Amino acid sequence: MYNKNVVSAGVLLVLILGTTMIVRLSLQAGSLAPITDIDSLTTQIYLEGKYVCLPHRDGTVTSSTTCEAGLKTEGGVYYGLDTHLVDEAVLKKLVVGKSITANGVLSPEKVLNEDHLMKKYDIHGIFSVTDSLHVL
């Protein structure tokens, strides 16, 4: 009985130390990025601004047929706008240039994968409307 407990404790200790070593090596190699500040987290927020077509990072102009929906705050900050949870009746009221307010979740630009489709736009993040969207 005593030997089984000692062996079990030894195996558990080896597993814990091994897992710790793997995580530390992964962090050093850069395969796991530690979250070091609040900006890297997804946050529930309220935003208000204008419904716009997002500007491209490379300065190219968006045509009316390739407009990617966004929100521009009064301070000039752009956010990609995810409206897949918004009612169709509200979406029909959205017109470029109209003022809007919304509650939702913000995913900062720096948490997006390098190959994410929204990386080509000059945005500070993607704002996913979850609670409400009002066209003013």
N, CA and C atoms as an extended XYZ file, in Angstrom:
408
Properties=species:S:1:pos:R:3:atomname:S:1:resname:S:1:resid:I:1 pbc="F F F"
N         0.822       -1.184        0.000 N   MET     1
C         0.000        0.000        0.000 CA  MET     1
C         0.875        1.260        0.000 C   MET     1
N         1.899        1.266        0.873 N   TYR     2
C         2.810        2.407        0.969 CA  TYR     2
C         3.571        2.602       -0.344 C   TYR     2
N         4.016        1.518       -0.958 N   ASN     3
C         4.771        1.591       -2.212 CA  ASN     3
C         3.920        2.136       -3.349 C   ASN     3
N         2.633        1.771       -3.396 N   LYS     4
C         1.735        2.267       -4.446 CA  LYS     4
C         1.553        3.778       -4.318 C   LYS     4
N         1.413        4.286       -3.100 N   ASN     5
C         1.256        5.721       -2.888 CA  ASN     5
C         2.504        6.491       -3.286 C   ASN     5
N         3.681        5.933       -2.949 N   VAL     6
C         4.942        6.577       -3.300 CA  VAL     6
C         5.112        6.599       -4.813 C   VAL     6
N         4.811        5.487       -5.476 N   VAL     7
C         4.922        5.408       -6.930 CA  VAL     7
C         3.923        6.362       -7.588 C   VAL     7
N         2.686        6.427       -7.109 N   SER     8
C         1.671        7.333       -7.660 CA  SER     8
C         2.093        8.778       -7.498 C   SER     8
N         2.633        9.128       -6.336 N   ALA     9
C         3.092       10.497       -6.097 CA  ALA     9
C         4.264       10.829       -7.011 C   ALA     9
N         5.163        9.881       -7.218 N   GLY    10
C         6.305       10.089       -8.104 CA  GLY    10
C         5.872       10.298       -9.544 C   GLY    10
N         4.933        9.504      -10.019 N   VAL    11
C         4.420        9.640      -11.385 CA  VAL    11
C         3.720       10.984      -11.552 C   VAL    11
N         2.930       11.398      -10.587 N   LEU    12
C         2.237       12.680      -10.638 CA  LEU    12
C         3.237       13.831      -10.691 C   LEU    12
N         4.291       13.741       -9.882 N   LEU    13
C         5.320       14.772       -9.867 CA  LEU    13
C         6.023       14.865      -11.218 C   LEU    13
N         6.343       13.748      -11.829 N   VAL    14
C         6.988       13.733      -13.145 CA  VAL    14
C         6.059       14.344      -14.198 C   VAL    14
N         4.775       14.045      -14.159 N   LEU    15
C         3.821       14.613      -15.112 CA  LEU    15
C         3.718       16.130      -14.961 C   LEU    15
N         3.651       16.604      -13.730 N   ILE    16
C         3.553       18.048      -13.487 CA  ILE    16
C         4.817       18.758      -13.966 C   ILE    16
N         5.970       18.231      -13.609 N   LEU    17
C         7.232       18.846      -14.041 CA  LEU    17
C         7.391       18.805      -15.558 C   LEU    17
N         7.000       17.695      -16.170 N   GLY    18
C         7.085       17.574      -17.628 CA  GLY    18
C         6.180       18.566      -18.337 C   GLY    18
N         4.963       18.715      -17.854 N   THR    19
C         4.022       19.672      -18.452 CA  THR    19
C         4.538       21.091      -18.296 C   THR    19
N         5.057       21.418      -17.116 N   THR    20
C         5.613       22.754      -16.879 CA  THR    20
C         6.765       23.029      -17.832 C   THR    20
N         7.638       22.056      -18.029 N   MET    21
C         8.785       22.218      -18.921 CA  MET    21
C         8.328       22.428      -20.359 C   MET    21
N         7.339       21.682      -20.819 N   ILE    22
C         6.835       21.819      -22.194 CA  ILE    22
C         6.240       23.199      -22.400 C   ILE    22
N         5.439       23.683      -21.456 N   VAL    23
C         4.821       25.007      -21.578 CA  VAL    23
C         5.897       26.086      -21.596 C   VAL    23
N         6.897       25.992      -20.717 N   ARG    24
C         7.975       26.992      -20.689 CA  ARG    24
C         8.750       27.007      -22.000 C   ARG    24
N         9.067       25.838      -22.536 N   LEU    25
C         9.803       25.777      -23.799 CA  LEU    25
C         8.960       26.327      -24.946 C   LEU    25
N         7.672       26.056      -24.925 N   SER    26
C         6.778       26.579      -25.963 CA  SER    26
C         6.701       28.092      -25.908 C   SER    26
N         6.640       28.655      -24.703 N   LEU    27
C         6.606       30.107      -24.562 CA  LEU    27
C         7.904       30.729      -25.055 C   LEU    27
N         9.024       30.108      -24.746 N   GLN    28
C        10.312       30.624      -25.196 CA  GLN    28
C        10.438       30.536      -26.711 C   GLN    28
N         9.904       29.490      -27.300 N   ALA    29
C         9.991       29.304      -28.751 CA  ALA    29
C         8.983       30.181      -29.486 C   ALA    29
N         8.033       30.747      -28.753 N   GLY    30
C         7.055       31.640      -29.365 CA  GLY    30
C         5.822       30.947      -29.913 C   GLY    30
N         5.666       29.648      -29.684 N   SER    31
C         4.487       28.968      -30.213 CA  SER    31
C         3.249       29.241      -29.373 C   SER    31
N         3.442       29.621      -28.124 N   LEU    32
C         2.334       30.043      -27.271 CA  LEU    32
C         2.630       31.468      -26.824 C   LEU    32
N         1.721       32.387      -27.091 N   ALA    33
C         1.947       33.774      -26.701 CA  ALA    33
C         1.242       34.056      -25.385 C   ALA    33
N         1.961       34.479      -24.363 N   PRO    34
C         1.297       34.795      -23.100 CA  PRO    34
C         0.478       36.070      -23.227 C   PRO    34
N        -0.650       36.104      -22.556 N   ILE    35
C        -1.480       37.308      -22.534 CA  ILE    35
C        -0.913       38.202      -21.445 C   ILE    35
N        -0.409       39.370      -21.849 N   THR    36
C         0.281       40.219      -20.891 CA  THR    36
C        -0.485       41.485      -20.556 C   THR    36
N        -1.529       41.817      -21.319 N   ASP    37
C        -2.286       43.017      -20.992 CA  ASP    37
C        -3.736       42.859      -21.405 C   ASP    37
N        -4.563       43.753      -20.890 N   ILE    38
C        -6.010       43.687      -21.105 CA  ILE    38
C        -6.387       43.904      -22.565 C   ILE    38
N        -5.559       44.642      -23.347 N   ASP    39
C        -5.879       44.921      -24.746 CA  ASP    39
C        -5.920       43.673      -25.611 C   ASP    39
N        -5.285       42.601      -25.171 N   SER    40
C        -5.267       41.399      -25.995 CA  SER    40
C        -6.479       40.509      -25.744 C   SER    40
N        -7.338       40.903      -24.842 N   LEU    41
C        -8.531       40.118      -24.539 CA  LEU    41
C        -9.737       40.641      -25.297 C   LEU    41
N       -10.680       39.778      -25.537 N   THR    42
C       -11.948       40.178      -26.120 CA  THR    42
C       -12.776       40.821      -25.011 C   THR    42
N       -13.406       41.977      -25.324 N   THR    43
C       -14.082       42.767      -24.305 CA  THR    43
C       -15.492       43.156      -24.728 C   THR    43
N       -16.448       43.115      -23.787 N   GLN    44
C       -17.813       43.568      -24.021 CA  GLN    44
C       -17.828       45.097      -23.929 C   GLN    44
N       -18.328       45.782      -24.987 N   ILE    45
C       -18.325       47.250      -24.980 CA  ILE    45
C       -19.565       47.815      -25.676 C   ILE    45
N       -19.720       49.128      -25.554 N   TYR    46
C       -20.747       49.906      -26.255 CA  TYR    46
C       -19.995       50.851      -27.191 C   TYR    46
N       -20.428       50.917      -28.455 N   LEU    47
C       -19.809       51.832      -29.415 CA  LEU    47
C       -20.864       52.671      -30.109 C   LEU    47
N       -20.462       53.871      -30.490 N   GLU    48
C       -21.313       54.708      -31.330 CA  GLU    48
C       -20.428       55.367      -32.375 C   GLU    48
N       -21.018       55.585      -33.540 N   GLY    49
C       -20.264       56.200      -34.626 CA  GLY    49
C       -21.046       56.140      -35.919 C   GLY    49
N       -20.328       56.214      -37.028 N   LYS    50
C       -20.937       56.179      -38.366 CA  LYS    50
C       -20.744       54.805      -38.983 C   LYS    50
N       -21.757       54.347      -39.694 N   TYR    51
C       -21.667       53.127      -40.475 CA  TYR    51
C       -20.902       53.480      -41.747 C   TYR    51
N       -19.774       52.781      -41.996 N   VAL    52
C       -18.887       53.143      -43.105 CA  VAL    52
C       -18.386       51.923      -43.859 C   VAL    52
N       -17.770       52.192      -45.015 N   CYS    53
C       -16.969       51.187      -45.714 CA  CYS    53
C       -15.553       51.319      -45.156 C   CYS    53
N       -14.941       50.227      -44.792 N   LEU    54
C       -13.627       50.275      -44.158 CA  LEU    54
C       -12.520       50.667      -45.139 C   LEU    54
N       -11.574       51.484      -44.670 N   PRO    55
C       -10.429       51.851      -45.508 CA  PRO    55
C        -9.397       50.712      -45.535 C   PRO    55
N        -8.766       50.534      -46.686 N   HIS    56
C        -7.717       49.522      -46.823 CA  HIS    56
C        -6.414       50.038      -46.225 C   HIS    56
N        -5.608       49.140      -45.671 N   ARG    57
C        -4.297       49.508      -45.114 CA  ARG    57
C        -3.370       50.088      -46.183 C   ARG    57
N        -3.477       49.552      -47.404 N   ASP    58
C        -2.564       49.982      -48.469 CA  ASP    58
C        -3.017       51.266      -49.161 C   ASP    58
N        -4.112       51.852      -48.696 N   GLY    59
C        -4.572       53.118      -49.246 CA  GLY    59
C        -5.499       53.003      -50.444 C   GLY    59
N        -5.748       51.795      -50.943 N   THR    60
C        -6.665       51.653      -52.067 CA  THR    60
C        -8.079       52.004      -51.626 C   THR    60
N        -8.850       52.512      -52.555 N   VAL    61
C       -10.218       52.952      -52.273 CA  VAL    61
C       -11.176       51.788      -52.480 C   VAL    61
N       -12.114       51.667      -51.576 N   THR    62
C       -13.137       50.620      -51.661 CA  THR    62
C       -14.235       51.065      -52.616 C   THR    62
N       -14.604       50.192      -53.544 N   SER    63
C       -15.718       50.512      -54.440 CA  SER    63
C       -17.022       50.150      -53.750 C   SER    63
N       -18.117       50.637      -54.271 N   SER    64
C       -19.415       50.376      -53.642 CA  SER    64
C       -19.784       48.894      -53.690 C   SER    64
N       -19.214       48.146      -54.626 N   THR    65
C       -19.536       46.719      -54.718 CA  THR    65
C       -18.675       45.870      -53.783 C   THR    65
N       -17.560       46.424      -53.296 N   THR    66
C       -16.678       45.656      -52.406 CA  THR    66
C       -16.580       46.289      -51.018 C   THR    66
N       -17.613       46.953      -50.603 N   CYS    67
C       -17.621       47.646      -49.316 CA  CYS    67
C       -17.654       46.631      -48.173 C   CYS    67
N       -16.661       46.725      -47.276 N   GLU    68
C       -16.656       45.911      -46.061 CA  GLU    68
C       -17.212       46.775      -44.938 C   GLU    68
N       -18.284       46.304      -44.314 N   ALA    69
C       -18.987       47.083      -43.293 CA  ALA    69
C       -18.108       47.372      -42.094 C   ALA    69
N       -18.204       48.619      -41.630 N   GLY    70
C       -17.441       49.021      -40.468 CA  GLY    70
C       -18.126       50.115      -39.694 C   GLY    70
N       -17.506       50.474      -38.591 N   LEU    71
C       -17.982       51.557      -37.753 CA  LEU    71
C       -16.795       52.492      -37.522 C   LEU    71
N       -17.024       53.799      -37.710 N   LYS    72
C       -15.998       54.807      -37.457 CA  LYS    72
C       -16.471       55.666      -36.301 C   LYS    72
N       -15.676       55.695      -35.237 N   THR    73
C       -16.043       56.490      -34.065 CA  THR    73
C       -15.789       57.961      -34.342 C   THR    73
N       -16.304       58.813      -33.463 N   GLU    74
C       -16.094       60.255      -33.581 CA  GLU    74
C       -14.608       60.598      -33.524 C   GLU    74
N       -13.832       59.775      -32.838 N   GLY    75
C       -12.395       59.979      -32.732 CA  GLY    75
C       -11.610       59.485      -33.941 C   GLY    75
N       -12.319       58.953      -34.951 N   GLY    76
C       -11.655       58.492      -36.169 CA  GLY    76
C       -11.133       57.074      -36.126 C   GLY    76
N       -11.531       56.286      -35.125 N   VAL    77
C       -11.096       54.895      -35.001 CA  VAL    77
C       -12.066       53.998      -35.763 C   VAL    77
N       -11.511       53.090      -36.590 N   TYR    78
C       -12.331       52.172      -37.388 CA  TYR    78
C       -12.370       50.788      -36.749 C   TYR    78
N       -13.549       50.164      -36.844 N   TYR    79
C       -13.744       48.795      -36.393 CA  TYR    79
C       -14.476       48.019      -37.488 C   TYR    79
N       -14.044       46.782      -37.733 N   GLY    80
C       -14.818       45.897      -38.589 CA  GLY    80
C       -16.123       45.602      -37.865 C   GLY    80
N       -17.196       45.436      -38.601 N   LEU    81
C       -18.512       45.262      -37.989 CA  LEU    81
C       -19.090       43.900      -38.351 C   LEU    81
N       -19.288       43.070      -37.341 N   ASP    82
C       -19.883       41.747      -37.507 CA  ASP    82
C       -21.337       41.851      -37.047 C   ASP    82
N       -22.264       41.711      -37.995 N   THR    83
C       -23.693       41.886      -37.691 CA  THR    83
C       -24.505       40.605      -37.887 C   THR    83
N       -23.844       39.459      -37.867 N   HIS    84
C       -24.585       38.229      -38.164 CA  HIS    84
C       -25.663       37.892      -37.135 C   HIS    84
N       -25.643       38.496      -35.956 N   LEU    85
C       -26.691       38.256      -34.949 CA  LEU    85
C       -27.793       39.314      -34.956 C   LEU    85
N       -27.662       40.297      -35.851 N   VAL    86
C       -28.621       41.409      -35.893 CA  VAL    86
C       -29.822       41.036      -36.759 C   VAL    86
N       -31.006       41.451      -36.310 N   ASP    87
C       -32.260       41.203      -37.024 CA  ASP    87
C       -32.226       41.826      -38.419 C   ASP    87
N       -32.778       41.119      -39.406 N   GLU    88
C       -32.813       41.589      -40.800 CA  GLU    88
C       -33.486       42.952      -40.948 C   GLU    88
N       -34.524       43.202      -40.172 N   ALA    89
C       -35.237       44.485      -40.270 CA  ALA    89
C       -34.313       45.645      -39.900 C   ALA    89
N       -33.453       45.449      -38.924 N   VAL    90
C       -32.500       46.487      -38.521 CA  VAL    90
C       -31.417       46.630      -39.587 C   VAL    90
N       -30.928       45.511      -40.114 N   LEU    91
C       -29.885       45.555      -41.144 CA  LEU    91
C       -30.325       46.321      -42.387 C   LEU    91
N       -31.602       46.244      -42.726 N   LYS    92
C       -32.114       46.950      -43.909 CA  LYS    92
C       -32.054       48.465      -43.740 C   LYS    92
N       -31.983       48.940      -42.495 N   LYS    93
C       -31.915       50.377      -42.218 CA  LYS    93
C       -30.492       50.926      -42.308 C   LYS    93
N       -29.490       50.022      -42.346 N   LEU    94
C       -28.101       50.464      -42.384 CA  LEU    94
C       -27.751       51.067      -43.740 C   LEU    94
N       -27.276       52.297      -43.707 N   VAL    95
C       -26.851       53.024      -44.898 CA  VAL    95
C       -25.522       53.686      -44.573 C   VAL    95
N       -24.563       53.608      -45.495 N   VAL    96
C       -23.265       54.237      -45.277 CA  VAL    96
C       -23.456       55.710      -44.931 C   VAL    96
N       -22.813       56.132      -43.851 N   GLY    97
C       -22.905       57.513      -43.396 CA  GLY    97
C       -23.879       57.729      -42.252 C   GLY    97
N       -24.770       56.759      -42.010 N   LYS    98
C       -25.735       56.877      -40.914 CA  LYS    98
C       -25.057       56.656      -39.568 C   LYS    98
N       -25.533       57.352      -38.559 N   SER    99
C       -25.032       57.161      -37.194 CA  SER    99
C       -25.674       55.916      -36.598 C   SER    99
N       -24.864       55.156      -35.861 N   ILE   100
C       -25.353       53.943      -35.208 CA  ILE   100
C       -24.787       53.846      -33.795 C   ILE   100
N       -25.486       53.097      -32.956 N   THR   101
C       -24.993       52.716      -31.634 CA  THR   101
C       -25.188       51.216      -31.511 C   THR   101
N       -24.292       50.570      -30.757 N   ALA   102
C       -24.399       49.121      -30.625 CA  ALA   102
C       -23.689       48.633      -29.374 C   ALA   102
N       -24.165       47.504      -28.871 N   ASN   103
C       -23.513       46.773      -27.781 CA  ASN   103
C       -22.989       45.477      -28.363 C   ASN   103
N       -21.803       45.087      -27.925 N   GLY   104
C       -21.251       43.850      -28.440 CA  GLY   104
C       -19.897       43.520      -27.862 C   GLY   104
N       -19.184       42.686      -28.587 N   VAL   105
C       -17.888       42.184      -28.148 CA  VAL   105
C       -16.815       42.678      -29.104 C   VAL   105
N       -15.754       43.246      -28.546 N   LEU   106
C       -14.638       43.734      -29.335 CA  LEU   106
C       -13.488       42.743      -29.274 C   LEU   106
N       -13.027       42.327      -30.454 N   SER   107
C       -11.815       41.519      -30.569 CA  SER   107
C       -10.742       42.423      -31.156 C   SER   107
N        -9.740       42.826      -30.370 N   PRO   108
C        -8.708       43.727      -30.875 CA  PRO   108
C        -7.991       43.168      -32.094 C   PRO   108
N        -7.529       44.043      -32.950 N   GLU   109
C        -6.857       43.651      -34.197 CA  GLU   109
C        -5.672       42.736      -33.935 C   GLU   109
N        -4.971       42.956      -32.859 N   LYS   110
C        -3.769       42.161      -32.619 CA  LYS   110
C        -4.047       40.703      -32.247 C   LYS   110
N        -5.296       40.338      -31.959 N   VAL   111
C        -5.582       38.930      -31.682 CA  VAL   111
C        -6.004       38.178      -32.943 C   VAL   111
N        -6.110       38.886      -34.077 N   LEU   112
C        -6.483       38.242      -35.332 CA  LEU   112
C        -5.276       37.526      -35.932 C   LEU   112
N        -5.506       36.393      -36.552 N   ASN   113
C        -4.438       35.689      -37.253 CA  ASN   113
C        -3.905       36.556      -38.377 C   ASN   113
N        -2.647       36.377      -38.731 N   GLU   114
C        -2.016       37.169      -39.790 CA  GLU   114
C        -2.733       37.034      -41.131 C   GLU   114
N        -3.353       35.882      -41.379 N   ASP   115
C        -4.034       35.671      -42.655 CA  ASP   115
C        -5.541       35.955      -42.584 C   ASP   115
N        -6.007       36.563      -41.500 N   HIS   116
C        -7.422       36.894      -41.354 CA  HIS   116
C        -7.835       37.891      -42.440 C   HIS   116
N        -8.996       37.709      -43.019 N   LEU   117
C        -9.478       38.569      -44.105 CA  LEU   117
C        -9.542       40.041      -43.717 C   LEU   117
N        -9.789       40.344      -42.449 N   MET   118
C        -9.925       41.732      -42.015 CA  MET   118
C        -8.577       42.434      -41.843 C   MET   118
N        -7.471       41.712      -41.920 N   LYS   119
C        -6.144       42.312      -41.750 CA  LYS   119
C        -5.827       43.315      -42.861 C   LYS   119
N        -6.520       43.241      -43.993 N   LYS   120
C        -6.225       44.183      -45.079 CA  LYS   120
C        -6.850       45.556      -44.848 C   LYS   120
N        -7.677       45.667      -43.818 N   TYR   121
C        -8.336       46.939      -43.505 CA  TYR   121
C        -7.647       47.626      -42.329 C   TYR   121
N        -7.694       48.936      -42.312 N   ASP   122
C        -7.070       49.731      -41.259 CA  ASP   122
C        -8.045       49.846      -40.084 C   ASP   122
N        -8.086       48.793      -39.272 N   ILE   123
C        -9.041       48.724      -38.155 CA  ILE   123
C        -8.302       48.485      -36.839 C   ILE   123
N        -8.979       48.824      -35.749 N   HIS   124
C        -8.449       48.541      -34.418 CA  HIS   124
C        -9.005       47.247      -33.854 C   HIS   124
N        -9.928       46.618      -34.571 N   GLY   125
C       -10.483       45.354      -34.130 CA  GLY   125
C       -11.783       45.051      -34.838 C   GLY   125
N       -12.368       43.928      -34.465 N   ILE   126
C       -13.673       43.537      -35.005 CA  ILE   126
C       -14.696       43.657      -33.889 C   ILE   126
N       -15.744       44.416      -34.159 N   PHE   127
C       -16.822       44.616      -33.202 CA  PHE   127
C       -17.990       43.733      -33.617 C   PHE   127
N       -18.283       42.724      -32.809 N   SER   128
C       -19.390       41.804      -33.069 CA  SER   128
C       -20.603       42.250      -32.264 C   SER   128
N       -21.641       42.679      -32.962 N   VAL   129
C       -22.857       43.144      -32.288 CA  VAL   129
C       -23.545       41.923      -31.689 C   VAL   129
N       -23.779       41.971      -30.375 N   THR   130
C       -24.402       40.837      -29.692 CA  THR   130
C       -25.731       41.185      -29.032 C   THR   130
N       -25.881       42.441      -28.589 N   ASP   131
C       -27.074       42.798      -27.818 CA  ASP   131
C       -28.044       43.694      -28.567 C   ASP   131
N       -27.530       44.766      -29.143 N   SER   132
C       -28.427       45.701      -29.811 CA  SER   132
C       -27.658       46.516      -30.836 C   SER   132
N       -28.375       46.949      -31.860 N   LEU   133
C       -27.841       47.872      -32.854 CA  LEU   133
C       -28.967       48.824      -33.192 C   LEU   133
N       -28.697       50.121      -33.061 N   HIS   134
C       -29.711       51.130      -33.350 CA  HIS   134
C       -29.195       52.072      -34.433 C   HIS   134
N       -30.017       52.284      -35.467 N   VAL   135
C       -29.705       53.248      -36.511 CA  VAL   135
C       -30.369       54.546      -36.104 C   VAL   135
N       -29.593       55.610      -36.007 N   LEU   136
C       -30.122       56.895      -35.528 CA  LEU   136
C       -30.576       57.782      -36.659 C   LEU   136
